[in-house]
């Protein structure tokens, strides 16, 4: 194994640490306020202060952190492989939604905790309890105090499924010494693409490898078999457009798209699953504006034969709705958010539609577009017209679906390559070498 170079401390990092020490007395109030708005799990606030709600198991333990649902799902193939080999997996996330998904999907041998706030005292408390033997941070999770604490334990620290957006790269290039000091904490950076790898190397990462995107290896989200059978029977014979992970403002666009598409497909059903469940009310208002027969799942409304617009504002059910989709529109792409992950519906055989703003997943959308498994729409009217065209052309729809699933299959294998890259650290753990 190469020698570890000592991490540097820059003035901004020192100020960041001192600032969080000074603000730590107000952290409890902040957490309570967030809990009152549904942004935190009230019963588990202590975990956000580094207080564990579970015992550390005996034996080698790998800590894997992913910020939210997407990052957690990307880590699942690694968690499954690690626990199958007898390693304990501590999985941390930072959102209520990701915790709910983890509760359903984590295998035996894995433990979920909320990530502590990056307050030095909370970080020290968390690490003193869990004492991970290896730390894996997903994508772009770079918390200075957590990284510093993990490295101080002597545990190897690896960035997995690493990505660096064009916007972040441009910003960090103006603060090279600081990002270089942060990247010093990583023993290894495993990037999603050659472009990401080049950006990490340019910013000062010592060891960088491109292994591909873990999200292509993640299993599609599950669906409740009874609910799927019931809904499949309800929608039989109807064209179904699923608009998933929409962001504020896109709910109105999807309602408009439905109004455009139903002129050609009068029996159309649109299922809208917003990124954040609290957007369900806005989605219902948008449907009412266009005179659509709408129902809201969070209020207990079942999907019926005469429902035109079904607002699926619940947590952890995308797997159900993707399996009903004849066409899937992926949100965050008409809004200037940067797009959401299209891999799950593509793997489940849905042709993909997306807006022009997909820089968060640029390589994935580019691959799907090149293969003609996905298509770009510029606005709500184009979304409605394009969806109607695909829904009414079974041959074109089947070709798009085939291209989408084959593209995802071709780009898989990152989980095996990631496991091979971290194998030396796993061997060290088994031998008890610090």
C-alpha positions in Angstrom: 0.0 0.0 0.0 1.3 3.5 -0.8 2.4 5.8 2.1 -0.3 8.2 3.3 0.6 11.8 2.9 -0.3 14.0 5.9 -3.4 16.1 5.2 -2.9 19.8 5.0 -4.9 22.4 6.9 -5.8 25.6 5.1 -7.1 28.8 6.6 -10.7 28.2 5.3 -10.7 24.7 6.8 -9.4 26.0 10.1 -12.1 28.7 10.1 -14.8 26.2 9.2 -13.8 24.0 12.1 -13.7 26.9 14.6 -17.0 28.2 13.3 -18.8 24.9 13.9 -17.3 24.7 17.4 -18.7 28.1 18.1 -22.1 27.3 16.7 -22.4 23.8 18.4 -24.6 25.2 21.3 -27.2 26.1 18.7 -27.2 22.8 16.9 -29.9 21.2 19.1 -32.3 24.0 18.4 -31.6 23.7 14.7 -32.3 20.0 14.7 -35.6 20.5 16.6 -36.6 23.2 14.1 -35.9 20.9 11.2 -37.8 18.1 12.9 -40.8 20.3 13.3 -40.8 20.8 9.5 -40.4 17.0 8.8 -36.8 17.4 7.7 -35.5 15.2 10.6 -36.7 12.1 12.4 -37.7 13.4 15.8 -37.2 10.1 17.5 -33.7 9.8 16.3 -32.3 13.3 16.7 -29.7 12.0 19.1 -28.0 10.2 16.2 -27.5 13.6 14.5 -25.5 14.6 17.6 -23.3 11.5 17.3 -25.1 9.4 20.0 -25.5 5.9 18.7 -28.8 4.0 18.9 -27.2 0.6 18.4 -24.2 -1.2 19.8 -21.1 -1.6 17.7 -20.8 -5.3 16.7 -17.6 -7.3 17.2 -15.5 -7.8 14.2 -14.4 -5.8 11.2 -16.8 -2.9 10.3 -17.0 -0.9 7.1 -18.7 2.5 7.3 -20.5 3.5 4.1 -22.0 6.9 3.8 -24.4 8.2 1.1 -26.3 11.5 1.5 -29.8 10.6 0.3 -31.8 7.9 -1.5 -29.8 7.9 -4.7 -26.5 7.6 -3.0 -27.8 4.9 -0.6 -29.2 2.9 -3.5 -25.8 3.1 -5.3 -24.1 1.8 -2.2 -26.5 -1.2 -1.8 -24.5 -3.5 -4.1 -21.4 -2.9 -2.0 -23.3 -3.4 1.2 -24.7 -6.7 0.0 -21.3 -8.0 -1.1 -19.6 -6.9 2.1 -22.2 -8.5 4.4 -22.2 -11.7 2.4 -18.5 -11.9 3.0 -18.9 -11.5 6.8 -18.1 -7.8 7.2 -20.4 -5.6 9.3 -21.7 -2.6 7.4 -22.6 0.7 9.1 -24.6 2.7 6.7 -25.2 6.4 7.3 -27.5 8.8 5.4 -28.8 12.3 6.1 -32.4 12.3 5.1 -35.7 11.0 6.5 -36.6 9.5 3.1 -33.3 7.6 2.8 -33.7 6.2 6.3 -37.1 4.8 5.4 -35.7 3.1 2.3 -32.8 1.7 4.3 -35.2 0.2 6.8 -36.7 -1.8 4.0 -33.7 -2.7 1.9 -30.7 -3.2 4.2 -29.5 -6.9 4.4 -28.8 -8.7 7.6 -25.4 -7.6 8.9 -26.0 -3.9 8.1 -26.9 -1.2 10.5 -28.4 2.2 9.7 -27.6 5.4 11.5 -28.2 9.1 10.7 -25.0 10.9 9.9 -24.0 13.3 12.7 -23.8 16.9 11.9 -20.2 18.0 11.0 -19.7 19.5 14.5 -16.3 18.3 15.9 -17.8 17.1 19.3 -20.5 15.1 17.5 -18.1 13.6 15.0 -15.7 12.6 17.8 -18.6 10.9 19.7 -19.8 9.1 16.6 -16.3 7.8 15.7 -15.4 6.8 19.3 -18.4 4.5 19.4 -18.3 3.0 15.9 -14.5 2.8 15.3 -14.8 1.9 11.6 -12.0 -0.2 10.0 -12.7 1.3 6.6 -14.7 4.3 5.5 -16.4 4.6 2.1 -17.9 8.0 1.2 -20.2 8.1 -1.9 -20.2 10.5 -4.8 -19.4 14.0 -3.6 -19.8 13.8 0.2 -16.8 15.8 1.5 -17.4 16.7 5.2 -14.2 18.2 6.5 -14.5 17.2 10.2 -15.8 13.7 9.4 -13.0 13.1 7.0 -10.4 14.4 9.5 -11.9 12.3 12.3 -12.0 9.1 10.2 -8.5 9.5 9.0 -7.2 10.2 12.5 -8.5 6.7 13.5 -6.0 5.2 11.0 -8.8 3.8 8.9 -8.4 3.9 5.2 -10.8 6.4 3.6 -12.1 5.9 0.1 -14.4 7.9 -2.2 -16.6 5.6 -4.1 -18.8 6.3 -7.1 -17.1 9.7 -7.1 -18.5 12.5 -9.2 -17.5 16.1 -9.8 -20.0 18.2 -11.7 -18.8 20.9 -14.1 -20.2 23.5 -11.7 -18.4 22.1 -8.7 -15.2 21.7 -10.6 -15.2 25.3 -11.7 -15.9 26.4 -8.1 -13.2 24.3 -6.5 -10.6 25.3 -9.1 -10.8 28.8 -7.5 -9.9 27.2 -4.1 -7.3 24.6 -5.1 -5.4 24.6 -1.8 -8.6 23.9 0.2 -10.0 21.1 -2.1 -6.5 19.7 -2.3 -6.3 19.5 1.5 -9.7 17.8 1.6 -8.8 15.3 -1.0 -5.6 14.5 1.0 -7.9 12.6 3.4 -8.8 10.0 0.7 -6.5 7.1 0.2 -8.2 6.3 -3.0 -10.8 8.0 -5.3 -12.9 5.7 -7.4 -14.7 7.8 -10.1 -17.8 7.2 -12.1 -16.3 8.4 -15.4 -13.1 9.4 -17.1 -14.3 13.0 -16.9 -14.8 12.7 -13.1 -11.5 11.0 -12.7 -9.7 13.8 -14.6 -11.3 16.4 -12.5 -10.4 14.8 -9.2 -6.8 14.4 -10.4 -6.6 18.0 -11.5 -7.8 19.1 -8.1 -5.1 17.2 -6.3 -6.4 13.7 -5.5 -3.3 11.4 -5.1 -4.8 8.1 -6.4 -7.7 8.1 -8.8 -9.3 5.3 -10.8 -12.3 5.2 -13.1 -14.4 2.1 -12.2 -17.9 3.2 -13.6 -21.2 4.1 -12.0 -22.5 1.9 -9.2 -26.0 3.0 -10.0 -26.0 0.7 -13.0 -25.5 -2.3 -10.7 -28.1 -1.4 -8.1 -31.2 -3.5 -8.1 -34.4 -1.7 -9.3 -36.5 -0.5 -6.4 -38.9 -3.2 -5.2 -42.7 -3.1 -5.4 -45.3 -4.6 -3.2 -46.7 -7.6 -5.2 -50.3 -7.1 -4.0 -50.4 -3.4 -4.9 -48.7 -4.0 -8.2 -51.2 -6.7 -9.2 -54.1 -4.5 -8.1 -52.9 -1.5 -10.0 -51.9 -3.5 -13.1 -55.5 -4.7 -13.3 -56.8 -1.1 -12.8 -54.7 0.4 -15.6 -55.1 -2.4 -18.0 -55.6 -1.1 -21.6 -54.7 2.5 -20.7 -51.5 4.3 -21.7 -49.5 5.3 -18.6 -47.1 8.3 -18.3 -45.1 8.3 -15.0 -43.5 11.7 -14.1 -41.0 10.9 -11.4 -38.8 12.9 -9.0 -40.3 16.3 -10.1 -39.1 19.5 -8.6 -41.0 22.7 -7.7 -42.6 24.1 -10.8 -42.6 20.9 -12.8 -45.9 19.7 -11.3 -47.7 22.4 -13.3 -45.7 21.4 -16.4 -46.7 17.8 -16.1 -50.3 18.7 -15.7 -50.0 20.9 -18.8 -48.3 18.0 -20.6 -51.2 15.7 -19.7 -53.7 18.1 -21.1 -51.7 18.2 -24.4 -51.2 14.4 -24.6 -54.8 13.5 -23.9 -56.0 15.2 -27.1 -54.3 12.3 -28.8 -54.6 9.7 -26.1 -58.0 10.4 -24.4 -57.6 7.4 -22.0 -54.2 8.6 -20.7 -53.3 8.1 -17.1 -50.5 10.3 -15.6 -48.9 9.3 -12.4 -46.8 12.1 -10.8 -44.4 11.1 -8.0 -42.7 14.3 -6.7 -39.2 14.3 -5.4 -40.5 15.6 -2.1 -43.8 14.3 -0.8 -44.9 17.7 0.5 -45.2 18.8 -3.1 -48.4 16.7 -3.4 -50.7 19.7 -2.7 -49.1 21.8 -5.5 -49.6 18.8 -7.8 -53.3 18.6 -7.0 -53.7 22.4 -7.5 -52.0 22.0 -10.9 -54.3 19.2 -11.9 -57.4 21.2 -10.8 -56.2 24.2 -13.0 -56.5 21.9 -16.0 -59.7 20.3 -15.0 -58.2 16.9 -14.5 -59.8 14.1 -12.4 -57.1 13.8 -9.8 -56.5 11.7 -6.6 -53.8 11.9 -4.0 -52.2 8.7 -2.6 -51.0 10.2 0.7 -54.6 10.9 1.5 -55.5 7.3 1.0 -57.0 7.7 -2.4 -56.8 4.5 -4.5 -56.1 4.6 -8.2 -59.4 4.1 -10.0 -60.4 3.5 -13.7 -61.6 7.1 -14.1 -58.5 8.7 -12.5 -56.7 10.9 -15.0 -53.9 12.3 -12.7 -52.7 10.3 -9.8 -50.4 12.1 -7.3 -48.1 9.5 -5.8 -46.8 11.6 -2.9 -45.5 8.8 -0.7 -42.1 7.5 0.2 -40.4 4.4 -1.3 -42.9 3.4 -3.9 -41.2 4.4 -7.1 -40.6 0.8 -7.9 -44.3 0.2 -8.0 -45.0 3.1 -10.4 -42.1 2.5 -12.7 -43.4 -1.0 -13.3 -46.7 0.5 -14.5 -45.0 3.0 -16.8 -45.3 2.9 -20.6 -43.2 6.1 -20.7 -41.2 7.8 -17.8 -40.4 11.5 -17.5 -37.6 12.1 -15.1 -37.9 15.4 -13.2 -35.4 18.0 -12.2 -34.7 18.4 -15.9 -37.3 21.0 -17.0 -36.5 22.9 -13.8 -32.9 24.0 -13.6 -32.0 21.4 -11.0 -29.7 19.2 -13.1 -31.9 16.1 -13.5 -32.5 13.0 -11.4 -31.3 9.4 -12.0 -33.0 7.7 -15.0 -31.3 4.3 -14.5 -34.1 2.7 -12.4 -37.0 3.2 -14.9 -34.6 2.4 -17.8 -33.7 -0.9 -16.3 -37.4 -1.7 -15.8 -38.1 -1.2 -19.5 -39.5 2.3 -19.6 -38.6 4.7 -22.5 -37.1 7.9 -20.9 -38.1 11.5 -21.5 -36.2 14.4 -19.9 -35.7 18.1 -20.1 -32.5 19.9 -21.2 -31.1 20.4 -17.7 -29.4 17.1 -16.8 -25.9 18.1 -15.9 -26.0 16.1 -12.6 -26.2 12.9 -14.7 -24.8 14.2 -18.0 -22.9 11.0 -19.0 -25.9 8.7 -18.3 -28.3 10.8 -20.2 -25.9 11.2 -23.1 -25.5 7.4 -23.3 -29.3 6.8 -23.2 -29.8 9.6 -25.8 -27.2 8.2 -28.2 -28.8 4.7 -28.0 -32.2 6.3 -28.6 -33.5 4.9 -25.3 -34.3 8.4 -24.2 -35.3 11.7 -25.7 -35.1 15.4 -24.8 -38.1 17.6 -24.5 -37.8 21.4 -24.2 -41.0 22.3 -22.3 -44.3 21.0 -21.1 -46.0 21.1 -24.5 -43.2 19.1 -26.1 -43.4 16.6 -23.2 -47.1 16.1 -23.8 -46.7 15.8 -27.6 -43.7 13.5 -27.4 -45.3 11.3 -24.7 -48.4 10.9 -26.8 -46.4 10.0 -29.9 -44.5 7.2 -28.1 -47.5 5.9 -26.2 -49.5 5.5 -29.5 -46.6 3.8 -31.4 -46.1 0.4 -29.9 -43.2 -0.4 -32.2 -41.2 2.8 -31.4 -42.0 2.4 -27.7 -40.6 -1.2 -27.6 -37.5 -0.1 -29.5 -36.8 2.7 -27.0 -37.4 0.4 -24.0 -35.0 -2.2 -25.4 -32.3 0.4 -26.1 -32.7 1.8 -22.5 -32.3 -1.6 -20.8 -29.4 -2.7 -23.0 -27.6 0.6 -22.4 -27.8 0.1 -18.6 -26.7 -3.5 -18.9 -23.7 -2.5 -21.0 -22.6 0.1 -18.5 -22.8 -2.2 -15.5 -19.9 -3.8 -13.6 -18.8 -1.0 -11.3 -19.7 -2.9 -8.1 -17.2 -5.7 -9.0 -14.5 -3.2 -10.0 -15.0 -1.2 -6.8 -14.8 -4.4 -4.7 -11.6 -5.3 -6.5 -10.1 -1.8 -5.8 -10.8 -1.9 -2.1 -9.8 -5.6 -1.7 -6.3 -4.7 -0.3 -8.0 -2.7 2.5 -10.4 -5.6 3.2 -7.4 -8.0 3.5 -5.8 -5.6 5.9 -8.9 -5.6 8.0 -9.0 -9.4 8.2 -5.3 -9.5 9.2 -5.9 -6.8 11.8 -3.4 -4.5 10.3 -3.9 -0.8 11.1 
